[in-house]
Each structure stands twice: as C-alpha cells, then as structure tokens.
Amino acid sequence: MSGDQAVSLFSKTLTQSMSLNRIISERDAVSQAREAKTARLRELRLEKEADDRATALAAAALPKRTGKR
C-alpha cells in the first residue's frame, strides 16, 4: 500500500468515524429531550391528579342539598 493510499484510507475512516459520532450525538440529544419532556408531562399530570382529588374531597365534604324548599 502506498503512502497516498494509506492517507486516503485513513481520511475516509476518520470521516466515517466523525459522521458516526455526529449521528450518535444527535440521537442522544433527541433521547434526552424526549426524557425531559416526559418528565415534565408526568409532573403536570401528577399535579392535575392531585388537584382533581382535592376538588373531589372538597365537594364530598360540602353538605348535600335535598332539593326541597
């Protein structure tokens, strides 16, 4: 193998490696963004469920009307 061929092969390998690293980095960023969004939505859901339970308990504690006047 000549020096030029070796340099060309090394350059091609380096380019492929850099492309793979970029793809992996992008995939990781998308994954992290998805995990953050999921965590945020989970927190919002749990907060809403707690509010709904509190509202239901407050409504249950109110005296019931008989409907007669």
C-alpha positions in Angstrom: 0.0 0.0 0.0 1.4 3.4 -0.9 1.5 6.4 1.3 -1.2 8.1 -0.7 -3.5 5.2 -0.4 -2.9 4.9 3.4 -3.6 8.6 3.8 -6.8 8.3 1.7 -8.0 5.3 3.6 -7.2 7.0 7.0 -9.1 10.1 5.8 -12.1 8.0 4.8 -12.1 6.2 8.1 -11.8 9.4 10.0 -14.7 11.0 8.1 -16.9 7.9 8.7 -16.0 8.0 12.4 -16.8 11.7 12.7 -20.1 11.1 10.9 -21.0 8.2 13.2 -20.1 10.3 16.3 -22.4 13.1 15.0 -25.2 10.7 14.4 -24.8 9.2 17.9 -24.7 12.7 19.4 -27.8 13.8 17.7 -29.6 10.6 18.8 -28.6 11.2 22.4 -29.8 14.8 22.2 -33.2 13.6 20.9 -33.4 11.0 23.6 -32.5 13.5 26.4 -35.1 15.9 25.0 -37.8 13.2 25.0 -36.9 12.1 28.6 -37.1 15.8 29.7 -40.5 16.3 28.0 -41.8 13.0 29.5 -40.7 14.0 33.0 -42.3 17.5 32.6 -45.6 16.0 31.4 -45.6 13.4 34.2 -45.2 16.2 36.7 -48.0 18.1 35.2 -50.2 15.0 35.2 -49.5 14.2 38.8 -50.2 17.9 39.8 -53.5 17.8 37.9 -54.5 14.5 39.5 -53.7 15.9 43.0 -55.8 19.0 42.2 -58.7 16.7 41.0 -58.5 14.7 44.2 -58.5 17.8 46.3 -61.5 19.2 44.4 -63.4 15.8 44.8 -62.7 15.7 48.5 -63.8 19.3 49.0 -67.0 18.6 47.0 -67.7 15.5 49.1 -67.2 17.5 52.3 -69.9 20.0 51.4 -73.4 19.4 52.8 -75.8 17.9 50.2 -78.9 19.7 49.2 -82.1 17.9 49.5 -83.8 19.7 46.6 -86.8 20.7 48.7 -87.7 24.3 49.5 
